[in-house]
Amino acid sequence: MMVDKATTQIQHDCGIRVLVFIKLIESYIKYSLDNSILVRLRFVV
């Protein structure tokens, strides 16, 4: 019983870490895209 609970807790923690990691990557990509667009606009202007 305790082993099952510990396993599900570990899987839960891993799931949260994966979600946070995906969010970080998404925000990083969005940030990079925004920066590249700003740089292009700066070059155009």
C-alpha positions as CSV (number, residue, x, y, z in Angstrom):
1,M,0.0,0.0,0.0
2,M,2.7,2.5,1.0
3,V,4.8,1.5,-2.0
4,D,1.9,2.2,-4.4
5,K,1.3,5.6,-2.7
6,A,5.0,6.5,-3.0
7,T,5.0,5.4,-6.7
8,T,2.0,7.5,-7.5
9,Q,3.5,10.5,-5.6
10,I,6.7,10.2,-7.7
11,Q,4.7,9.9,-10.9
12,H,2.7,13.0,-9.8
13,D,5.8,15.0,-9.1
14,C,7.4,13.9,-12.4
15,G,4.2,15.0,-14.2
16,I,4.3,18.4,-12.6
17,R,8.0,18.8,-13.5
18,V,7.3,17.9,-17.1
19,L,4.4,20.4,-17.2
20,V,6.6,23.1,-15.7
21,F,9.4,22.2,-18.2
22,I,7.0,22.4,-21.1
23,K,5.7,25.8,-19.9
24,L,9.2,27.1,-19.6
25,I,10.1,26.0,-23.1
26,E,6.9,27.5,-24.5
27,S,7.5,30.9,-22.8
28,Y,11.2,30.7,-24.0
29,I,10.1,30.1,-27.6
30,K,7.5,32.9,-27.4
31,Y,10.1,35.2,-25.9
32,S,12.6,34.4,-28.6
33,L,10.0,34.9,-31.4
34,D,9.0,38.2,-29.9
35,N,12.6,39.3,-29.7
36,S,13.3,38.2,-33.3
37,I,10.2,40.1,-34.5
38,L,11.3,43.2,-32.6
39,V,14.8,43.0,-34.0
40,R,13.4,42.7,-37.6
41,L,11.2,45.7,-36.9
42,R,14.1,47.7,-35.6
43,F,16.1,46.9,-38.8
44,V,13.2,47.8,-41.0
45,V,12.8,51.2,-39.1
